[in-house]
Every structure is written in structure tokens, then in C-alpha cells.
Amino acid sequence: MINKRLLIKHLLAHNDENSFYDKKRQIDITHKEGKAKFLKHVCALSNSNPKNNSYIVIGVEDEDNSIVGADFFDDSKIQNLINAYLSNPPIVQYENIPFPHLPDHKVVGLVTIRPNGEITSLKKNIWKYYGGAVFLRDGSMSMPKVFDIDIKDVNSKIVEAIEKHAQNNIKLTLDGVFDFMNKRQDLNPQYKVFKEYFVLCWSGDKKQIDDETFFSRVDIELVNEQVRLFYSTLDRVTISYTEDAFKITEYVKLGLQSSFNFYKLEEKIIHFGDNAHYSIETNLVFNPPQFNKKVLHHIFNTNNVIFEKLKKNVSLTQIETEDLHNLAASYLICYLNGFGFENALIKLEAVKPYLKNYSSTLYSSYKETIRILRKVKYN
């Protein structure tokens, strides 16, 4: 089993960007330009490495390789995006890798691309790239290419050596468990060994409601691979497990004005096998709350007035300031309620820079809203 933190260190230490490895300060697949650029790099790396894995490391400064981290990205449906836009799509896995020096909400993103041996191309137009386009790595660049010869396999031995040196061992596993337990000692840290091989650590602020135990500020890590499987400071989560599986049920708080409830969003089940292999099953279980259309139209129009004031840098009233804290979530609810609110999604995307400049708290809430939207859209 590969220790992903060690793998990232080896990639950064021994290789500049090349035909099997790319690094990014951040990616943003919430809009078409960001999606297109990400798809281009995946396509190019897959085509350039027909017989070995290739990688994208996210959260690294390009000039000096310093690890600055990126936001936790729990998009388990990223393969759906790949399948929707690429012909002969590779298998793509996005993992969040914690580093000790980073703050809790920051990780390093690791994208692993496993090719299928076929030429990968864009299936349809996106941004400025045309359907049918084929990309290949040219040094550190992903460039459009015309293929008239077979691609030579030049990276397999190099990648094999890097992965071999990143294999996990008992010391790394024990260090990982102790580090987690010490860092999270104020949040009820626990660990469990599955199948005598996999070590899973988790922590959270426990709260008992009726017969159900909920957790907030949840952190869940698979120590063997140094992969963070779940992290949230806002959501409510239930946890259950057997000898073979670990289940996380995530709830989100949504509502209008002063009326809020928790709704199930997603179930994630980690299955542990007898062959030192595990798999993650993710199921969206979200049923959007439905509200009276007249009330929604009133809130939608109020949001638009507040948005215009933000754009013009006009002071908000006290009531508008209170409504601002729910602006992103209420735009999302309008969008999820369907007919009559087609512009809600456009407004939600456009308000991002204004909330970011207004306060870090508002921007964190906005990112949580976008995370819910992304999960729903990919399904």
C-alpha cells in the first residue's frame, strides 16, 4: 500500500513537471474554464502514459515547490465529469492528503490518473476546446496533438521506482496514529483496525439527540495511506461500523429565514476486503426541501437587491446584513426548487467574489453551499 504523503514528497523532491506529473496551486471545476483546463491536463497525462499512473499534485507553489495546501475537496463524483467529457476516459481518483504543518482545513490534493491503453480525447466542446481534440504532454505543457504514430512508453520504470519508494511501513503507520490522536485529543479521537491491516482514525465533537449520536468538526483519516477521507467544520455526521465496513452519513443544515432543519446529503461506505484492498461506495441520499413558491420569490428578489448593493458597495441595512449570511444557501434552495428560479444558479456563481471580499466566514459558508451543489449536479 502506497503512503500518499510520501509519494507526494518523492514527486516534488525528484521531479520537475514532466510527462507523468503536474503540479498546481489550485484547481476550480465550478465553472467551464476550470473544468476545461482540468480535463485537458487529465487527457494529456493519460495519453502520455499509456502503461503507468500519472499524477497531479494540488496545493504547491510552482516557483519553489513549497507546500501551501488547498481546500479539502470531497468530490467523489469527479469520475462522472471525466466520463461526461472524455472519450476512452481514464480512471481518475482525487484524494486529500494532510500534512502536519498545514492548518486543519488545508490538505494537498493528489489526482491519480490510470490510463486504459486507448487514446483519450474530448468528447464535446467545452470552453475554447473543441470536441475531438487530443492532448499530449510536451515537457511540462499539455498541448493539442495529431497522432500518427504509437506513443512510446518511457515513464513506466521511473513511476514504478517512485511508487516503490513510497510504500507504507509499520513505523509510518504508528507515527500517523499517534500524530492523529495527539492532534485531536480534544475531539474524542478513536481508531479501529479493519481486517488486521487497515487503520482508520476519526474524531468529532459528539452530541446526543434523542437516540442518535451526531458528530460535528469531523476528521476521518485512513492512516495506512495518509489519506483524509472526510473533513468538515460545519456539517453534522453520523458514524457506524462493522468488522468489514465504516459508514459515514452526512447531513446539511438548510432552511429559510429562521426555520432550519438537517437533511441527509450523502452516505459514504468504506468496504475493507481480505486481500488488503478497500473500496469506497458513495450514495447521494439528498431530497431537497420544498418551499412555498411565493415565499421563495420574495426571498429571491431580496437576495438580488442585496447582491446589487454588494456590487455597488452600498451599505446594507441591519436586516439585509442578517439576510446576507443566508444568501448563498437561499439561492441554492431556490435553484433546487426548480421551475421559475433558473437564474438562481447564475446569481450563486456570480456572488462568489463579493462574499469572499466581505468576510472569511461568509466565504466558508459559500464554499459549503457550492459543495452541496456540486454533489447534486454530478448525480
ZINORHU-V349915 format. One record per residue. N is the residue number from 0. PHI is phi in whole degrees, -180 to 180 (none if undefined). Layout:
BEGIN
((N & PHI) (N & PHI))
END
This chain:
BEGIN
((0 & none) (1 & -87) (2 & -82) (3 & -68) (4 & -65) (5 & -66) (6 & -60) (7 & -62) (8 & -60) (9 & -67) (10 & -63) (11 & -72) (12 & -76) (13 & -114) (14 & -144) (15 & -83) (16 & -57) (17 & -151) (18 & -80) (19 & -123) (20 & -151) (21 & -136) (22 & -132) (23 & -138) (24 & -69) (25 & -165) (26 & -128) (27 & -142) (28 & -104) (29 & -87) (30 & -137) (31 & -65) (32 & -63) (33 & -64) (34 & -61) (35 & -62) (36 & -66) (37 & -65) (38 & -62) (39 & -60) (40 & -67) (41 & -62) (42 & -61) (43 & -67) (44 & -67) (45 & -64) (46 & -70) (47 & -80) (48 & -133) (49 & -70) (50 & -129) (51 & -149) (52 & -68) (53 & -132) (54 & -138) (55 & -124) (56 & -105) (57 & -118) (58 & 109) (59 & -128) (60 & -71) (61 & -70) (62 & -71) (63 & -125) (64 & 65) (65 & -69) (66 & -89) (67 & -106) (68 & 85) (69 & -140) (70 & -65) (71 & -57) (72 & -127) (73 & -104) (74 & -82) (75 & -76) (76 & -102) (77 & -63) (78 & -64) (79 & -63) (80 & -63) (81 & -60) (82 & -66) (83 & -72) (84 & -114) (85 & -117) (86 & -84) (87 & 50) (88 & -68) (89 & -76) (90 & -84) (91 & -120) (92 & -126) (93 & -108) (94 & -128) (95 & -103) (96 & -113) (97 & -75) (98 & -123) (99 & -57) (100 & -84) (101 & -86) (102 & -64) (103 & -55) (104 & -85) (105 & -112) (106 & -141) (107 & -107) (108 & -82) (109 & -124) (110 & -101) (111 & -104) (112 & -116) (113 & -110) (114 & -72) (115 & -111) (116 & 86) (117 & -109) (118 & -73) (119 & -96) (120 & -144) (121 & -70) (122 & -83) (123 & -154) (124 & -64) (125 & -154) (126 & 54) (127 & -100) (128 & -102) (129 & -97) (130 & -57) (131 & 96) (132 & -66) (133 & -120) (134 & -119) (135 & -143) (136 & -75) (137 & -120) (138 & 70) (139 & -100) (140 & -108) (141 & -100) (142 & -121) (143 & -68) (144 & -138) (145 & -110) (146 & -98) (147 & -130) (148 & -137) (149 & -70) (150 & -80) (151 & -80) (152 & -90) (153 & -116) (154 & -112) (155 & -56) (156 & -67) (157 & -66) (158 & -65) (159 & -60) (160 & -68) (161 & -63) (162 & -66) (163 & -64) (164 & -76) (165 & -103) (166 & -66) (167 & -75) (168 & -147) (169 & -62) (170 & -61) (171 & -62) (172 & -65) (173 & -64) (174 & -59) (175 & -64) (176 & -65) (177 & -63) (178 & -61) (179 & -64) (180 & -63) (181 & -73) (182 & -70) (183 & -108) (184 & -64) (185 & -90) (186 & -127) (187 & 53) (188 & -69) (189 & -141) (190 & -145) (191 & -147) (192 & -100) (193 & -107) (194 & 56) (195 & 59) (196 & -142) (197 & -89) (198 & -114) (199 & -113) (200 & -114) (201 & -148) (202 & -152) (203 & 178) (204 & -83) (205 & -83) (206 & -144) (207 & -95) (208 & -125) (209 & 56) (210 & -100) (211 & -110) (212 & -103) (213 & -113) (214 & -129) (215 & -125) (216 & 51) (217 & -87) (218 & -134) (219 & -130) (220 & -132) (221 & -92) (222 & -68) (223 & -53) (224 & -107) (225 & 54) (226 & -115) (227 & -86) (228 & -89) (229 & -156) (230 & -155) (231 & -159) (232 & -99) (233 & -113) (234 & -77) (235 & -106) (236 & -136) (237 & -110) (238 & -130) (239 & -145) (240 & -157) (241 & -121) (242 & -74) (243 & -117) (244 & -152) (245 & -130) (246 & -118) (247 & -118) (248 & -112) (249 & -102) (250 & -113) (251 & -125) (252 & -94) (253 & -136) (254 & 170) (255 & -127) (256 & 54) (257 & -103) (258 & -108) (259 & -132) (260 & -139) (261 & -98) (262 & -122) (263 & -63) (264 & -107) (265 & -153) (266 & -111) (267 & -123) (268 & -119) (269 & -99) (270 & -98) (271 & -107) (272 & -99) (273 & -79) (274 & -103) (275 & 58) (276 & -132) (277 & -132) (278 & -137) (279 & -118) (280 & -104) (281 & -122) (282 & -128) (283 & -78) (284 & -122) (285 & -85) (286 & -115) (287 & -61) (288 & -67) (289 & -108) (290 & -129) (291 & -60) (292 & -63) (293 & -65) (294 & -63) (295 & -63) (296 & -63) (297 & -63) (298 & -68) (299 & -62) (300 & -66) (301 & -62) (302 & -57) (303 & -64) (304 & -63) (305 & -63) (306 & -61) (307 & -63) (308 & -66) (309 & -62) (310 & -64) (311 & -93) (312 & 59) (313 & -96) (314 & -63) (315 & -95) (316 & -73) (317 & -62) (318 & -66) (319 & -65) (320 & -64) (321 & -66) (322 & -66) (323 & -59) (324 & -66) (325 & -109) (326 & -61) (327 & -64) (328 & -65) (329 & -73) (330 & -60) (331 & -63) (332 & -62) (333 & -59) (334 & -61) (335 & -71) (336 & -86) (337 & 81) (338 & -51) (339 & 101) (340 & -129) (341 & -62) (342 & -81) (343 & -61) (344 & -67) (345 & -62) (346 & -63) (347 & -61) (348 & -71) (349 & -74) (350 & -79) (351 & -50) (352 & -64) (353 & -74) (354 & -69) (355 & -63) (356 & -78) (357 & -72) (358 & -167) (359 & -68) (360 & -65) (361 & -64) (362 & -68) (363 & -63) (364 & -64) (365 & -62) (366 & -64) (367 & -64) (368 & -63) (369 & -65) (370 & -63) (371 & -63) (372 & -59) (373 & -62) (374 & -62) (375 & -67) (376 & -65) (377 & -69) (378 & -88))
END
